[in-house]
Amino acid sequence: MDKAPIEMFVGVINPYALTEAITGKKFDWKDPKSFQILEQTLEKNYSELFDIKYNSPLYAGLELMKDNSVKPLKIEDIKVRAADKQESLDFSTITNLKDLNKIGVKNLDTIAVKNARLDKGDVKVVLNIPTVNNTISNKLISPTLKNIIFGNFTVETGWTPANTSWSDRGNFFNDVVEYNDPIQGAVGNCYFISAIAAVAWASPYLIEHKVRATGTGEADRVNAIQFYTKGGGKDAPSRLVEVTDRTIINNSNNPVYCRSNDAGEIWPAVYEKAFAKWINQTNDDRPDISKTAYGDPVKAVAQLNNKTPFYYNTDSRTALDLFGIVRGNSMSYKTINPMVAWTYGSGRDYSGSNIVGNHAYTILGWSTFNNKNYIILRNPWGVTEPNGLNSYQGLISFFDGSFWRPINMIGNDGVFALEINSFKYYFAGMGVAK
């Protein structure tokens, strides 16, 4: 076991939830062409979304350090551009290189070339022009993005981002607690969402629906959720946190932040809300969810189950060592102690792998297939799995303790099996609370 880090800032915004929050529309993200919607809305090539070194807006509020770690930016270092859409430029008037001065290119010798290729006899060049390049990034955000990520607080409405409201969307549970229920929303708190998914998978009995009736009617019932102090940031004194069923929705009646994979079920959103209320140490039923961004996934598990957090860095261990740690916390291929893992801030080929930098994942278990060892992981976005990387495509079942629960590794649902050497390369560490 390694020493617990002083502070961790693991976190990246779910691009699918963020795109829906910006556009106010729902999309079929399993459509192979849906990446084009992400590119248009987030103003970034898909291949550059998942690594902070490309200044992706999914890391808004974070800064990449020289050692490939990340730290929060000071609020004064985050700029907000004047409008949500960039002013259009009339490129039809450009017929030769000299005309480029119409869009701010004064000296071609000083302009950086982003990429170039030969296409059927034509040389196509993409230029990086600072005076034109006003796209959103981790340091420059649009007004709408600022509202979604940071929200606003007033005495009259509590924390309620513009064009949203607090509403009761359904039942706390629809059926049994499932590992794939929690889906991260438009805030960089993957560390917490992966933690509640880990608990739901390994210790589902800990996800309880405790209700206290106020005596004034069913609509006034409150949920009681227990959190345990573990010290450091994103923490508070241990207490039972009471919140109502009301969660944030936009004008299209869709959730903006954490939601359940099961329509009409709200327990993941209620847990996120209660966590925000707890770390903000407020009594308001409309806590600032944006304050949950960036944290420690292992500590988050411990804050839920009141166990001891154990940390294991990957760089000081062999791939077999890491595989053995997962097996040691599993039974019948399935984790029996809630486990999580997190990637490096940058420094790996995240842009081409579909594995996300500075992101937290739930560890579901392990498998051996064709003499290769795999760790089973889940992306809390509910989609986005690695391309290639020796991912095992097939059907794996984990024993649940009372019945066999199948996990289909073929569908794009965020669950994938990663060969242990690839895991060691892409992931910075993993941990368990037991």
N, C-alpha and C positions, 0 to 999 in steps of 0.2 A: 504494500500500500504506500502511496505517496502522501506527502504533507498537503493538507487542504490549502488551496490558493487563497491569498489574501482577499482578492476580489476577482470575479469573472464578469465579462461583458459579452457573453454569448447571446446572439440574437440577430435575426434577420426577418424582415416583414414578408408575409405570405403574398407573393405577387398576384395570385389569383383573387384573393380577397381584396387586395388593394385596388386592382383594376375594376372590380365590380363596385367598390365603394366610390371610386372616382367617376365612373360612367353611370352609376345608378342602374346597371343592367346585370342580369345573370347570363352566364355563358356555359356552353358545354365544353369543359376543359379537357375532356377525353378525345375531342376532335383533334386530329394531328395538325390541323391548320390554325388552331387557337393561339399558337405562339405569336402569330401576326398581330393579334389583338393586344397581347402583352407589349410587343414592341412599339406599337402605335401609341398606346396609352402611357406607357412608362418612358417613352422616348429613349430607348436603349435597345441595342441588338440583343436578341435572346441569349446568344453565347456570352454576353458580358454582364448578364443580370446577376449571376450567382457568385461573383467575386468582387470584393470591395476595391480591389486595385483598379478596377475600371470605373470607379466612382458611381456605382449603381445606386439608384434612389432607394433600393430595398434596404440600404444601410444608412439611411438618412439619420443624421445625428451622431454617427460614428466616424472615427478617424483611424486610418491604418498607420501603424508604427513601423519603424525600420526592421524590427524583429518579427514582423508579420502578425503581431498581436494587435488588438484594437482597444481604443479607449473612447469614451464619450467626448464629443465636441462641446466647447463652451457655447452657451445659447447665443452669444453675440457673434460667433463664427458661422452660424447657420443663416444663410441669406434667403430671402423670399423674392422671387422675381415679380415683376409688375402684374403679369396676367397669367391665366391658365394656359392659353394658347399663344405660341410665338407669332409675331407679326409676319405676314406672308411677304415674300420677296419675289419680284418679277424676274424670273430666270429666263423668260422668253426673249428678253432684250440682249442676252449675252450671246454673241455670235463669234467672238474671238477672245484670246487671252486678255487683251487690254480691257475688255468690257468687264472683267472680274472686279475692277475697282468700284463698280456700281454696288457691289455687295460687301465692300469693305476690304478687298484684297488690294493693298497698295503696292506691295513688293512681293512678287512670287518667290523670290529667293529665300524669304524668311518664313514662308508658309510650310508647315509640316504636312507630309503626306501620310494619311491614316492607312490607306491600302491602295493597291493598284493591280490591275489585271488586264490581260489581252482578251478581248471578246470579239471573235469573228472579224479580226482586223482592226478593231477600234480599241484604243487604250483608254480604259475607264479608270479614273483617278478620284479618290475621295480625299478632300482636303480638310484639314482641321483649322477653321478660321475662328479665332477667339471672339471677334466682334459679332459673329453670326451665331456661334455655338452658345446658345442660351438654354440648353436642355437641362431638365432637372437631374440632380445628382445627389450624392450624400451630403453635399454642402450647399447646394442651391436647389430649393424646392418651390413648387407652385403654391399659390394661395390655397387651393383645394387640398393639396397634399399636406400643407401645414395644419389645416383644420383637422384632417383625419388623424395625423400622427400626434399632434400636440393638443388638439381640442381647445376648449375654452371653458372657463369657470365663472359663473356669476352667482350671486347670493340667491337670486330668484329661481334659477334653473339648475343649480349645482353644476356638475361637469356634464355638459351636453353639447357635442360638436354641432356646428351648423348643419341644417338639413337632416337632422336626426331627432329621435325621440326615444324615451324609455317606454317599453311596452312588454306586456306579458304575452309570450309567443306560444305557450303550450304546457306540456307536462314535464315535471322534473325528470322522470323516467318514462319511456314508452315500454320497455321490457327490461331484460337484464343488462347490467353494465357491460359494455363492449370496449375492447382496446381501440377500436377504430372510431369510436364516438367523437372524441375531441378533434376538432378541426381548427387550426390557428386562423386568426383574423388579420386585420390590417394594422397590426402593431408587432414590434419585434420581440415578442415574448415566447418564442419557440421553446426556450428552456423550461418554462412552466407548463406549456401544453404537452410537451414530450413527457414531463414528469407525471401529470395526471393520467396520461395514457399508460405509462409504465405501471402506475398503481392500479389502474383499472384492469390491466392484464394480469399482473402477478398477485395482487391482493384486492380483488374486486369488492370484498366485504367492507373495505375501508371507505368506499364511496357510499355514503349513507344519505338518506333523505330524512333529516331531522327537522321537524316542523314545530314551531311554537305558535299557537293560535293567540291572537291579541284579544279575542272576545268581541270584535266588532265586525265579524263577517269573514268569509273565506278569502276574499280579495286582500285582506289585511294579514294573512298568515305570513310568517317569515321563516326562511330556511336558516338553520344553525350549522355552521361549518367550522371545524376545529383546525387551528394552525398552531405550530410549535416553534418557538424561537430557536434559532441555531446561530445567531450572531452575524455581524457584518451587514452589508447592504441588502436591500430588498428583504427586510426582516423587521420584526416588532415583537413585543412581549407576547408570550403564549396566551391565546384566548379563543373563546367561541365567538365567531363572527356571525351576526345575523343580517340577512339581506332578503329582500322580497324577490319575486319571480321576474321583475321588470328588468329587461336588458335592452341594449342599444339596437335600434333598427333605423334604416334610412327611409326616405320618402316613398320608396318602392316596396316597403314592408319586408326588406331583406336584412339579415344581420350584417353588421359592419365588423365586429370583432369576433371572438371565439364563438363557435356554433357547434351543434352536433351533426354528425353524419346522418342521423335519423331525423327526418322532418318532424317538427312538432315536439321535439325533445330539447330540453334546455339545461340539463345538469352541467355540461362543460362551461357554458356561458355564465351560469350562476357561480361556479367555482372560480372562474376568472374574476368576476365582479367582487366576490368575497375576498379574494387575494388582494385585489386593488384596494379595497376598503381597509384591509388589515395592514398592509405596508404603508399606506397613507396615514394610518392612525386617525381616521376620521369616523364620525358617527353618521355622516351623510349617506343615504341610500343610493346616491349617484356619484360614486367615487371616480377619480381620474384614472381610467384604464391605461392611458398613455404612459403613466408612471411605472407600469409593469415591464416596460421594455428593457431588455438586456440584463442578464443575470447568470446564475449558477444552477445548472440543471440537477446536479447531484444534491445540492443543498435543498432545492425545491422539493425533491422526493422526500428528504428527511423532514422538511417542514410539514409534510402531509402525514407521514407514518410515525414520526417521533422516534426514528431509529438513528443509528450512527452512520454518517456518510463516509464512504471509502472511495478514494480517488486512485486511478491507475493511468499514468501517462504512457503513451504508446512508444515514444522515442527510446525509452530505456528498457523496453521489453521486446522479446521476439514475437513473431506472429503466433507461434504456438503457445507462448505464455498468455497472450491475450485470449486466445481460444479457450485455454484452460480456465481462465477466470470466469468466462461466461458459462462454461460447463459446470463449474463449481457452484454456480448460483442457479442452476437449472435442474429440472427433473423431467424425464421423458421429452427431452429436446426443448422444453419451455422454461423460461425464467420463473422461478418461484420467489425470488427477491426482485423488487422493481429496479431495473437498470436503464441507464441512459448513456449516450455517447455524444461527443461534440467534435466538430471539425476545426481545422486551423483557421485563423483570420484570413490568411491568404497563403501564397507560396506553393500551392499545388495546382494541378490543371483542372480547377473546378469549372472553368469556362467550357470545357469540352466533355465533361463527364456526367453532367446532370446531378452530381453531388454538389451540395451548396456549402460555400465557405462560411465560417462563423455561425454554424447552424447546429441545433441540438436534435437528436434522433432518439427514439425509444428502441431499446434492445429487447426483442421478443424471444430470442432463443438461439439455437444453433442447429446445424445439420452437416452430415457428411455424405457426399455424393460423388461417385466415380473417383474415389480416393482423394478428393479435395474437401477441405473443411470450410464451412461457411458460417457467418454470423448473420442472423435474421434481424433486419432493422425496419423501422417505420418512420417515414417523414411525416411530421405533424400537419403538413399541408393537405394530406390525404391524396396527393398526386405527386408527380415528379420522382422518377426512379432513374438509377444509373443506366447509361447506354454502354453495353459491353462490360468491361471490367470483370469478366468472369462471373457475372451474376447468373445464378442458377435459375433457369426457367422450368417450372414444373409445379406440382401440387405437394405441399408439405402440410401435415397435420400435427398439431400440438395437443397434448393431453391437458385438459382443463381441470381435472380433479373429479369431475362428475360426468363429463361427456367429452367426446372428441370434437374439437372446433377446427374446421378447415381454414386454411389461409391460401387463397389462390394467388400464386406468384406470377401469373400471366397478366392479369388485369392491371391497369394503371391506377392503383389505389394507394400508392405511397409505400407499400410493403415490398421489400426485396431482400435477396440473399447475396451477401458480398463475401467473396473469397478472402480468407484471413490476411493474406499478404496485401491485397488491395485495401482492406480495412486499416491495416497498420500504416499504409502510405497516406491515406486521405484523412484519417481521424487523428486528432491530437490527444484524445483521452476518452476514458469511459469511467463510470462509477456506479455504485450501488448503495442503498441505504438499508441496513439490516441490523 
